[in-house]
Amino acid sequence: MIPFLDLNQINKPYLEAIEEVSLRVLRSGWYILGRELQDFESAFAEYCGAPYCIGVANGLDAIGLILRAYDFPAHSEIIVPGNTYIASLLPVSYLGLVPVLIEPDPYTMLIDPQKIERSITSETRAILCVDLYGRSCEMEAVNEIALRYNLKVITDAAQAHGAVYNGRKVGSIADATAFSFYPTKNLGALGDAGAITTSDGALAEKIMYLRNYGSKERYKNDYLGVNSRLDEIQAAILGVKLPFLDTENKRRREIARCYLSGITLENLILPPDDRIDEDAWHLFVVRHPDRNALIKHLGASGVQTNVHYPLPVHKQKAYADINHLSLPLTESIHQQVISLPLNPVLTDEEISYIVGAVNQFGNQK
Ligand SMILES: *Cc1c(COP(=O)(O)O)cnc(C)c1O
């Protein structure tokens, strides 16, 4: 069986270095908000081309802390893509803000800038872009709308470390960008971790305090903050892996290229191929009208797949208040998507095998 993702294999090349830095932290006697975190924050800021980076506990908190720092009035509307993972919307809801869901571009499956403007009202304060599957949203169009309506642009880049848009790395394009370093992401820790990048110094400073109980000075709390810190061991581990992110993303791009040129199955929609060397290819998401049969066929052929995601956020039980919304494009995407294995440890033989297995669908008799 070719596994969808094997974290043991993913982390194998780094194990010795990870052991070394973990031991360094263990022996240092300093576990939270120290040198390791500062070093990683500087390295990740530089990697993204962003002046500031603040490490936080996870990707969900990264989004939430950006929204908290902006301190929008209650009931402000935040424009969000309908096609995303629930973590993009939850922080909006927690803070008493209103997520306004819009349909994706049918080609990229990402937020469609042409559909943003009609959803803007006098209550709108921000556009939340999600660089889903590892591809940057159309930021030129989004930023132009935001400028015209005086809105903040926030990006959920939990799946897009190292993706590039118009020559700029994700993390340096929006007003503030949220990253997750959950173990399965392109840059993954060995536990939970996240970060925020921004070029706004005042925002960065506020988030630094907010992640640590709103405290500027020990035992003096200027804001109603939270506890969302990236610990020293995870920061040190991320520092080991960051220098290899571009090499790993390069391998992801090679694999994407093989899939895009090799897969010829009729009725199968491939992901966009116009920016192969800029997208970070966190996931390789294809669409097929008989998705479940294709999953079964691939499973029987020894290829493990996944579905990102089977049920849209607005149809989740947790979001009963918006279950009535109708987003036909978003809903059809959720019915048709399959994620093929795409990760830097796949071998050339496995890739050819997967291409062959997909192309065989329907002719296996
Ligand atoms: C993983 C992910 C998150 C949440 O990250 P956590 O670190 O698990 O909190 C948010 N948004 C998207 C699109 C993700 O893929």
The ligand as a MOL file (V3000), in Angstrom:
LIG
                    3D

  0  0  0     0  0            999 V3000
M  V30 BEGIN CTAB
M  V30 COUNTS 15 15 0 0 0
M  V30 BEGIN ATOM
M  V30 1 C -4.2830 22.8630 9.3710 0
M  V30 2 C -5.1320 24.0160 9.0250 0
M  V30 3 C -5.5300 24.9640 9.9820 0
M  V30 4 C -5.3600 24.7910 11.4540 0
M  V30 5 O -4.0920 24.5460 11.9040 0
M  V30 6 P -3.8910 23.8680 13.3520 0
M  V30 7 O -2.4330 24.0530 13.5890 0
M  V30 8 O -4.3170 22.4530 13.2510 0
M  V30 9 O -4.7130 24.6360 14.3250 0
M  V30 10 C -6.2180 26.0910 9.5690 0
M  V30 11 N -6.5430 26.2650 8.2780 0
M  V30 12 C -6.2130 25.3710 7.3240 0
M  V30 13 C -6.5890 25.6500 5.9020 0
M  V30 14 C -5.5110 24.2060 7.6640 0
M  V30 15 O -5.1910 23.3180 6.7140 0
M  V30 END ATOM
M  V30 BEGIN BOND
M  V30 1 1 1 2
M  V30 2 1 2 3
M  V30 3 2 2 14
M  V30 4 1 3 4
M  V30 5 2 3 10
M  V30 6 1 4 5
M  V30 7 1 5 6
M  V30 8 2 6 7
M  V30 9 1 6 8
M  V30 10 1 6 9
M  V30 11 1 10 11
M  V30 12 2 11 12
M  V30 13 1 12 13
M  V30 14 1 12 14
M  V30 15 1 14 15
M  V30 END BOND
M  V30 END CTAB
M  END
